[in-house]
Amino acid sequence: MITITKRAADQINESRQPDDTDDLALRLAAKVADDGSYHYGLGFDEVRDGDEQVESEGVQIVIAEESQDLLKGCVLDFVEITQGDSQFIFLNPNDPNYVPPTDVDLAAVPPKHGDG
């Protein structure tokens, strides 16, 4: 199952356009390129046959069947990469290039407004 951090959930909810995406779930996708690297996508979409449906931090998530194994155990976060540049990141233990963050890495990420 995939999880979303509170920071990511807050950003997802902020990015929703009123009335445009209220009925849509957040679709997450992953595919493996020919060189073995993982590529990710996300956006608001309707639920389709074969989708896995989960909820994390109040966000409804759908994942197509072909991405389910690739995203199993993944965490979606929203972090400041450099000052003023925040991005969604996929922390995915299935990705052969994945390096788990250390306590030092986590301490270096400043909390977003509203985080404790």
N, C-alpha and C positions, 0 to 999 in steps of 0.2 A: 504494500500500500504506500502511496505517496503522501507526504505531509507538507504543509505550508507553514512557514513561520508567521508570527503575528505581524512583523514588519511587511512581509510580502502580502499578507491578507489586507492590511491597511492600504497599501499601494494599489492593489487590485480593486478594492472598493472605491478608492478615490478616482480611479480611471474610468469607472462606469459612467456612461452618459445617461442622464435621467431619461427614463422611459424607453431608451433604445436597447438596453441590455439587461433589464430587470429579470426577464424570463429566460435568459441564456446562462449556461454554465461556462466555466472556464475550461477550455479544451487545452490539454497538454499533449505534446507529441514529441517523439524522438525517432531518429533513424541513424543507422550506421553507414557512414560514407565508405567508398571503396578503400580508402587508406586506413579504415578502422576507427576514425574519429567519430564522436557522437555529435549530432546536430539537433538542436531543440527548437520548438516553437510553442507559442501560446497565444490564445485569443478567445473571444467569446463566441460560443456556437451552440447549436441545438443538440440535444441528445439523439444519437443514432443507434440503430440495431447493432448489437455486439459491443457497445461501449461499456466500459467499467465506470461506475458512478460511485464517487466517494465525496465526503465532506470533511474539510479540515479548516479550523479557525473560522467557521461560518461561511466558507466559500464552497460552492458546489463545483466539483471537478468531474470532467469526463475525459476518458482516455480510450482511444480506438484500440481495437484488438491487437493490431500490429505493433503498437507502442507499449503495451501493458508489461511485457517481460523486461523491456529495456528501462522502464521507469520504476520497477518494483524496488521499494526501499529508498527512493529518492526523496530529497528535501528541496523545496523551492524556497529561496530566500531573496530578499531585496537588500542589497548592501551598497555602501559608498565605495566605489573602486578607487577613485581619486577624489580629492576635494571638489565637490559640486557635481560629480558624475556618479549617479547611483544607477544600478542595473539589477535585473533579476538574474540570479545564478542558480544552476541546478547542481546540487551536491549529490552525485550519483555513484554509489559504490559499484554499479555494474559497468561503468565506463573504465576501460583499462588505463586511461590517463588521469583518473581521479586521484587526488591526493587529499586525504581528510584534513580539515583545518586543525591546527594545534591550539592549545590554550593561549599561546602568544598571539596567534592570528585572531582569535576571537576577542581577546582583550584590546586589540588594535582597532576593532570596528566600533566607531562611536555609536551610542544609542540614538535612534531617531526620536524626534519630538513625540512625547507621549509614552515612550518605552521606559520601563523602570530600570 
